[in-house]
Each structure stands twice: as structure tokens, then as C-alpha cells.
Amino acid sequence: MTSYGLSFRFMRAGVLAQLGQWQRMALLLSMMIFFFQLPCTAEQPIKIGVSLGLTGRFDVISGALNRGFKLWEQNVNNTGGILGRPVQVIVKDDRSDPDHAVSLYREFIEMEQVDFLFAPYSSLITEAVLPIVEKNDMPLLIAGAAADRLWENGYRNAIGVYTPASKFAVGFLELLVLNDLDKITVVYSDDPFSVDLAKSIKKWARRFGLNIVDFQSFKKGTLNLEPLALITRQNKSQVLMVCGHMDEAIHMSNALKKIDWRPKAFYASVGPALQGFYDQCGPEVEAVFGTSLWEPRANYPGAQEFNQQFTETYGTPPGYHAGLAYAAGQVLKKAVDEVGSIDKGKVRRALFDLDTMTIIGRFGIDKTGKQLRQHTFIIQWQNGHKELVWPDQIKTAEPKF
């Protein structure tokens, strides 16, 4: 029983009057200490809501984001929180389903009354929740989605943490020009991110003077990509570019293995940057290119420490998705610290004016909320290791074709 409970029982029983002076003083002191320690007098946490596909088709990458958010929460709270208040990241499983995510964000806003929001994983699901976020005028830090269309509908609360899809493949196309490879087949899943990426590749290819000989979409969730691999071989493309997520990269790698053929260059947008791609495909990953949005060797402030802490905590190196989540937290803290308040309007204005460094590089957005200053990297698997092959300033190996 608490000291308060005991004291209350003593008073009701008339025992207090029977105690000596020093006993009464000790008892009253214990009651005062207890009242000062009651939870209602403690600083309430700053609550941040986020739904992630911890189950379903996006479980692997959503899990990486979750670990990044939780590590940021731990580190912030270990160093005094934000404005002297602890931080609580409330994570709920949206089952990789847009409709369920919408209901969860409604709960965050209307029932849980969270102070801020992080976006879910994938452009598909982020696009679904943006209207309810906008209706309630809450800033949404987007660390798991990159489709350009998210910033093209006039939303004033879509805050992009990293480079949009339209710039994902520019570095790889530059490498093609430098190595005289110009016959390209582009295949893409029909989800928002992949469609926007494919369209941007077509646009940038024209600027670079490259020739796209085939440009085809396929339904999200298609397991057998062998027909598209065969088309690429038949049209004698030198380059195959796959726009999708982890699954699409794995399925195309398997398809190329089945037909026993590889183009001179094979690029996939998301999967190759992650350790899980190597774990599932093994030696087939050799020479595969991909885009990464963060690598510890880029050596941005705090990147090395984050990489070491994450590896020690979870037993595996972080992929770039974990780094993006952590950076979203850094950006939010910076904005709140600058205004000295959790007033959503003031924090939103601070986010649009912010120019700061994170573990994934520089943060700064345009008037639509689209990220301007963070940069991508092109990686390639060589001899079982992920090497940086673009840009020249930080590359760890020459690209192989």
C-alpha cells in the first residue's frame, strides 16, 4: 500500500491525534512527498503517431522504419526530451492497407489527440492518409514515401524528409551516359511511387540523350516477371530498370536467373540498397545497381554513431529506411526547439523555413513541402559487398557493367 493510503487510513481511524509530535511530522512529510510525485504533476509526453505495415506486404521496410523511430525516441529521452518533456512515438500496425491506415490516423487525431504525426510507409498509403491529415491541419513528416504527386495536390502539411522519386535514378542514368549504354527497357509496378519514378526516368533519359526501347507497367503484387525479362532480352536492351519496392527487385532477379540471361546493367529502385535483398537472392545480386538515400560512409553528422548504435541494438546494420525515420525525428525536434512550443502552426512554419543537417544529409523543402537538399546515392553489389559508385566524391568502387 502507498504512503498516501496508509496515512489516509490513520486519519480516518483517529490514530493521527494519538501520535507523538515527531511521528505526526514524519507522516505528514511522507504525504507531501507522495503528492509531489503524483503523475499529474509530471511533464506529459509529446505524443507522435505513426502507422506502419508491420504485417502485410510492407512488413520488412516498415519494420526498419519502426526501429529507426524507436531509436530516435530512446536517444531524445535519454538527453532530456523536447522542451524538457519526454517523447512518445505511438506506432500502430496498418497491416499495409491504406483503408486501415486512414482509420488509424483518424484515431491518432480525434481520440489519442497526438501532438504530431509521422507518415506511414509507401506512397500508396501516405497518399490515402493525407486528406484527413490536411483536414485537421497537422504537419505530417514523410519519411517513408517519395512519389512526387504527394506534393502536387496543394497540401500544406506534407513535409518531405528525403529526395522525391523524380530524382531517384538521375545518378544511374549519368553512369549509363559515361559508359556508352543507351538502349533501356523500363518496367514498373502500378503503385504511385513506381509510376512517378518510371515517368521521371523517361523524362531524364530524353535529357541525357538515352534511348528507351520499351516502357511497360505491371500489376502490383505480380510474382512472375519472367515475361518482362524475356521481352528485355528479345529487344536486345543493354539496360533493364525496374521501378518498384523490395519484392519487385527480388522477383525480377529471380526471373533473370530463370531465363539464364542478364543485361549489361540491371537497376532496381529500392530493394538492392537493403541487406534483405542480398539475403534472399544470394550471388544473383552481383553487379545489381540501386538507389540508396543514406549510407553511413557518407559521414554526415551523427551517421557513424547511428550506424554503430543501431547495429549494436538490433544485431544488424541499418538500411536507409531506418536512417530516414531517425532523420524525421531530428527534423521535428529541431523545428520544435526553434519555436519553443508544440503549437502546430508555428512548427509548420518553422519546418518550411528550416535548413539543417541530419544523419541522412541536409534538410530543406520548397513551398510545396517537397525536399530540395537531401541527395541520393547509387550503389552496386560487388563481391558480396554493397559499394557506393556514384557520386564520384564519395564512391568506394568503380561501377561494373
Secondary structure as GFF3:
##gff-version 3
##sequence-region A 1 401
A	DSSP	alpha_helix	3	12	.	.	.	ID=ss1
A	DSSP	three_ten_helix	16	18	.	.	.	ID=ss2
A	DSSP	alpha_helix	21	36	.	.	.	ID=ss3
A	DSSP	three_ten_helix	39	41	.	.	.	ID=ss4
A	DSSP	beta_strand	46	52	.	.	.	ID=ss5
A	DSSP	alpha_helix	59	78	.	.	.	ID=ss6
A	DSSP	beta_strand	87	93	.	.	.	ID=ss7
A	DSSP	alpha_helix	98	110	.	.	.	ID=ss8
A	DSSP	beta_strand	116	118	.	.	.	ID=ss9
A	DSSP	alpha_helix	123	135	.	.	.	ID=ss10
A	DSSP	beta_strand	140	142	.	.	.	ID=ss11
A	DSSP	three_ten_helix	148	151	.	.	.	ID=ss12
A	DSSP	beta_strand	158	160	.	.	.	ID=ss13
A	DSSP	three_ten_helix	165	167	.	.	.	ID=ss14
A	DSSP	alpha_helix	170	178	.	.	.	ID=ss15
A	DSSP	beta_strand	183	189	.	.	.	ID=ss16
A	DSSP	alpha_helix	192	208	.	.	.	ID=ss17
A	DSSP	beta_strand	211	218	.	.	.	ID=ss18
A	DSSP	alpha_helix	226	234	.	.	.	ID=ss19
A	DSSP	beta_strand	239	243	.	.	.	ID=ss20
A	DSSP	alpha_helix	246	258	.	.	.	ID=ss21
A	DSSP	beta_strand	265	268	.	.	.	ID=ss22
A	DSSP	three_ten_helix	271	273	.	.	.	ID=ss23
A	DSSP	alpha_helix	275	281	.	.	.	ID=ss24
A	DSSP	three_ten_helix	282	285	.	.	.	ID=ss25
A	DSSP	beta_strand	289	292	.	.	.	ID=ss26
A	DSSP	three_ten_helix	296	298	.	.	.	ID=ss27
A	DSSP	alpha_helix	303	314	.	.	.	ID=ss28
A	DSSP	alpha_helix	320	339	.	.	.	ID=ss29
A	DSSP	alpha_helix	344	353	.	.	.	ID=ss30
A	DSSP	beta_strand	356	358	.	.	.	ID=ss31
A	DSSP	beta_strand	361	363	.	.	.	ID=ss32
A	DSSP	beta_strand	377	382	.	.	.	ID=ss33
A	DSSP	beta_strand	385	390	.	.	.	ID=ss34
A	DSSP	three_ten_helix	392	394	.	.	.	ID=ss35
###
